[in-house]
């Protein structure tokens, strides 16, 4: 798919980190980009900077997503590109024993469900609703109507201690990629998923410098944190290369996460 001013795109989680880099990369090629995010101040600033539109959206809420797509389409027309980067990170062991009291407890079910709702169900809802819209469009070269990129994590495969909810949600994103690609095959819509490793996002930027250096040293090569722009480069390849479909691809400097 050629990205130019005729293409409308939606990027969830586009106010910062991997989503912001993806939104900027699409806009740099002329696409009309709508950013879905809860961070209104930052989202509006990024949208203004790239000539796009900000839509305050909670991806775990279906009505919020519907309103976001309606706003984005009113501004730019039906999207042909969807990039899903919205998500949350949660920490908590399945069960734990208090070191002092010996009390045994398990991960709150509400926390597990919240993680699944945002990371997995939120991604699915955006994918399904974007696809329904893309199906109304005329076909481009090779019968293509649209392209999507979702965000999982290396935790989908290398989940660490305390990542049960997060790993499960991201494994779900990776696991649904091929079935969705097959569901889309007769409609000319492609979908791929990236499993990023340790990237220099606002979440990690808040860690002490020593902690960041330790994380970077764990990467086989290059020994540094990933750059959001490198994530966006792979997003663009997946969108623009018409034969890229149904894949889950690690982008991690060859890291394999240890238990903790």
C-alpha positions as CSV (number, residue, x, y, z in Angstrom):
1,X,0.0,0.0,0.0
2,X,1.3,3.4,-1.0
3,X,1.1,5.8,1.9
4,X,0.2,9.3,0.7
5,X,-2.4,12.0,1.3
6,X,-5.2,9.8,0.0
7,X,-4.7,7.4,3.0
8,X,-6.4,7.9,6.4
9,X,-5.0,6.1,9.4
10,X,-5.9,5.5,13.0
11,X,-3.2,4.9,15.7
12,X,-4.3,3.8,19.1
13,X,-2.0,4.9,22.0
14,X,-0.7,7.5,19.6
15,X,0.0,10.2,22.1
16,X,3.4,8.7,23.2
17,X,6.0,6.0,22.8
18,X,5.6,3.5,20.0
19,X,2.2,4.9,19.0
20,X,3.5,8.4,18.6
21,X,6.4,7.2,16.5
22,X,4.0,5.3,14.3
23,X,1.7,8.3,13.9
24,X,4.6,10.5,13.0
25,X,6.0,8.0,10.5
26,X,2.6,7.7,8.7
27,X,2.1,11.5,8.7
28,X,5.6,12.1,7.3
29,X,4.4,10.2,4.2
30,X,1.3,12.3,3.9
31,X,-1.3,10.1,5.6
32,X,-4.1,11.8,7.5
33,X,-3.7,10.4,11.0
34,X,-6.2,10.2,13.9
35,X,-4.8,9.5,17.3
36,X,-6.8,7.5,19.9
37,X,-5.6,8.0,23.4
38,X,-6.7,8.9,26.9
39,X,-3.9,11.5,27.4
40,X,-5.8,14.5,26.0
41,X,-3.1,17.1,26.5
42,X,-0.3,15.1,24.9
43,X,-2.5,13.6,22.2
44,X,-3.7,17.0,21.1
45,X,-0.1,18.3,21.0
46,X,1.1,15.4,18.8
47,X,-2.0,15.7,16.6
48,X,-1.4,19.4,16.0
49,X,2.3,18.8,15.3
50,X,1.5,16.2,12.6
51,X,-1.6,17.9,11.2
52,X,-3.8,15.1,12.5
53,X,-6.8,14.7,14.7
54,X,-7.0,13.7,18.4
55,X,-9.8,11.5,19.6
56,X,-10.1,10.8,23.3
57,X,-10.7,7.1,23.4
58,X,-10.7,4.3,26.0
59,X,-10.0,1.2,24.0
60,X,-11.6,-1.0,26.8
61,X,-15.0,0.8,26.2
62,X,-16.9,-0.1,23.1
63,X,-18.9,3.1,23.0
64,X,-15.8,5.2,23.4
65,X,-14.2,3.4,20.4
66,X,-17.3,3.9,18.3
67,X,-17.3,7.6,19.1
68,X,-13.6,7.8,18.2
69,X,-14.0,6.1,14.8
70,X,-16.9,8.4,14.1
71,X,-14.9,11.5,14.9
72,X,-11.8,10.2,12.9
73,X,-13.9,9.3,9.9
74,X,-15.7,12.7,9.9
75,X,-12.4,14.4,9.9
76,X,-10.4,12.2,7.4
77,X,-12.7,9.7,5.8
78,X,-12.6,5.9,6.2
79,X,-9.2,4.7,7.4
80,X,-7.3,2.2,5.4
81,X,-4.6,1.8,8.1
82,X,-4.9,0.9,11.7
83,X,-2.0,0.7,14.1
84,X,-2.9,-0.6,17.6
85,X,-0.4,0.5,20.3
86,X,-2.7,1.3,23.2
87,X,-2.1,-0.9,26.2
88,X,-1.2,-1.1,29.9
89,X,1.5,-2.9,31.9
90,X,0.5,-4.7,35.0
91,X,2.6,-6.6,37.6
92,X,1.5,-9.3,40.0
93,X,2.3,-12.9,40.7
94,X,-0.4,-15.5,40.3
95,X,0.0,-16.4,44.0
96,X,2.4,-15.1,46.6
97,X,3.3,-15.6,50.2
98,X,4.0,-12.7,52.5
99,X,7.5,-12.9,53.8
100,X,6.7,-11.7,57.2
101,X,3.2,-13.0,58.0
102,X,3.2,-16.0,55.7
103,X,-0.2,-14.9,54.4
104,X,-1.1,-16.4,51.0
105,X,-2.9,-14.4,48.4
106,X,-3.5,-14.5,44.7
107,X,-3.5,-11.9,41.9
108,X,-6.8,-9.9,42.1
109,X,-9.1,-11.2,39.4
110,X,-10.2,-7.7,38.6
111,X,-6.6,-6.7,37.7
112,X,-6.2,-9.7,35.4
113,X,-9.5,-8.9,33.7
114,X,-8.7,-5.2,33.4
115,X,-5.4,-6.1,31.6
116,X,-7.2,-8.5,29.2
117,X,-9.9,-5.9,28.6
118,X,-7.4,-3.1,27.6
119,X,-4.7,-5.1,25.9
120,X,-6.5,-7.9,24.2
121,X,-10.2,-7.0,24.0
122,X,-9.3,-3.4,23.2
123,X,-7.1,-4.5,20.3
124,X,-9.8,-6.8,19.0
125,X,-12.5,-4.2,19.2
126,X,-10.5,-1.7,17.2
127,X,-9.5,-4.3,14.7
128,X,-13.0,-5.5,14.1
129,X,-14.5,-2.1,13.9
130,X,-11.8,-0.8,11.5
131,X,-12.2,-3.9,9.3
132,X,-15.9,-3.3,9.0
133,X,-15.2,0.2,7.8
134,X,-12.5,-0.9,5.4
135,X,-14.8,-3.4,3.8
136,X,-16.9,-0.5,2.5
137,X,-13.9,0.9,0.5
138,X,-13.0,0.2,-3.1
139,X,-10.0,-2.1,-3.6
140,X,-6.5,-0.9,-4.4
141,X,-3.8,-2.9,-6.2
142,X,-4.1,-6.7,-5.6
143,X,-7.6,-6.1,-4.2
144,X,-6.3,-4.6,-1.0
145,X,-8.6,-2.5,1.1
146,X,-6.6,-2.0,4.3
147,X,-3.7,-3.0,6.5
148,X,-3.3,-3.3,10.2
149,X,-0.5,-3.6,12.7
150,X,-1.0,-4.7,16.3
151,X,1.3,-4.6,19.2
152,X,2.0,-7.6,21.4
153,X,5.3,-8.0,23.4
154,X,8.1,-10.5,23.8
155,X,6.3,-11.2,27.1
156,X,3.8,-13.1,25.0
157,X,6.6,-15.7,24.6
158,X,9.0,-14.9,27.4
159,X,6.7,-13.8,30.2
160,X,8.5,-13.1,33.4
161,X,7.6,-13.6,37.1
162,X,4.8,-11.2,37.9
163,X,3.7,-10.8,34.3
164,X,0.9,-13.4,34.1
165,X,-1.8,-11.0,33.2
166,X,0.3,-8.9,30.8
167,X,1.8,-12.0,29.1
168,X,-1.6,-13.6,28.7
169,X,-3.0,-10.4,27.1
170,X,-0.1,-10.1,24.7
171,X,-0.1,-13.8,23.9
172,X,-3.8,-13.3,22.9
173,X,-2.9,-10.5,20.5
174,X,-0.2,-12.7,18.9
175,X,-2.5,-15.7,18.8
176,X,-5.4,-14.0,17.1
177,X,-3.2,-12.5,14.3
178,X,-3.3,-15.4,11.9
179,X,-7.0,-16.3,12.4
180,X,-7.9,-12.7,11.8
181,X,-5.7,-12.6,8.7
182,X,-7.6,-15.7,7.4
183,X,-10.9,-14.1,8.3
184,X,-9.9,-11.0,6.2
185,X,-8.5,-13.0,3.2
186,X,-11.6,-12.5,1.0
187,X,-11.9,-8.8,1.9
188,X,-8.4,-7.7,1.0
189,X,-7.4,-6.6,4.5
190,X,-4.0,-7.6,5.9
191,X,-2.9,-7.8,9.6
192,X,0.4,-8.3,11.3
193,X,1.7,-8.1,14.9
194,X,5.0,-6.8,16.3
195,X,6.4,-8.3,19.5
196,X,8.7,-5.4,20.8
197,X,11.4,-6.0,23.3
198,X,12.7,-3.3,25.6
199,X,12.1,0.1,24.1
200,X,12.9,3.6,25.2
201,X,9.4,4.7,25.9
202,X,8.1,7.1,28.5
203,X,7.4,4.2,30.8
204,X,11.1,3.2,30.8
205,X,12.3,6.7,30.8
206,X,10.9,7.1,34.3
207,X,13.3,4.4,35.6
208,X,16.6,5.4,37.3
209,X,19.5,5.7,34.8
210,X,21.2,2.6,36.4
211,X,18.1,0.5,35.8
212,X,17.9,1.6,32.2
213,X,21.6,0.8,31.7
214,X,21.0,-2.7,33.2
215,X,18.1,-3.3,30.8
216,X,20.2,-2.2,27.8
217,X,23.1,-4.5,28.8
218,X,20.7,-7.5,28.7
219,X,20.1,-7.0,25.0
220,X,22.6,-9.2,22.9
221,X,23.0,-6.7,20.1
222,X,22.9,-3.8,19.9
223,X,23.3,-3.3,23.6
224,X,20.8,-0.5,24.0
225,X,17.1,0.1,24.4
226,X,15.1,0.0,21.2
227,X,14.1,3.3,19.6
228,X,10.4,4.0,19.0
229,X,11.4,5.1,15.5
230,X,12.7,1.6,14.9
231,X,9.3,0.2,15.8
232,X,7.7,2.7,13.5
233,X,10.0,1.6,10.7
234,X,8.7,-2.0,11.0
235,X,5.1,-0.7,11.1
236,X,5.7,1.1,7.8
237,X,7.2,-2.0,6.2
238,X,4.3,-4.1,7.3
239,X,1.8,-1.6,6.0
240,X,3.5,-0.9,2.7
241,X,4.6,-4.4,1.7
242,X,1.5,-6.0,0.3
243,X,2.8,-9.6,0.8
244,X,3.4,-9.1,4.5
245,X,0.4,-10.8,6.2
246,X,-0.6,-12.9,9.1
247,X,2.9,-12.6,10.8
248,X,4.0,-12.1,14.4
249,X,7.5,-10.6,14.4
250,X,9.9,-10.0,17.3
251,X,11.7,-6.7,17.3
252,X,14.1,-7.1,20.3
253,X,17.8,-7.1,19.5
254,X,17.7,-10.9,20.0
255,X,16.9,-10.7,23.7
256,X,15.2,-13.6,25.5
257,X,13.8,-12.6,28.8
258,X,14.9,-14.5,31.9
259,X,12.4,-15.5,34.6
260,X,13.0,-12.2,36.4
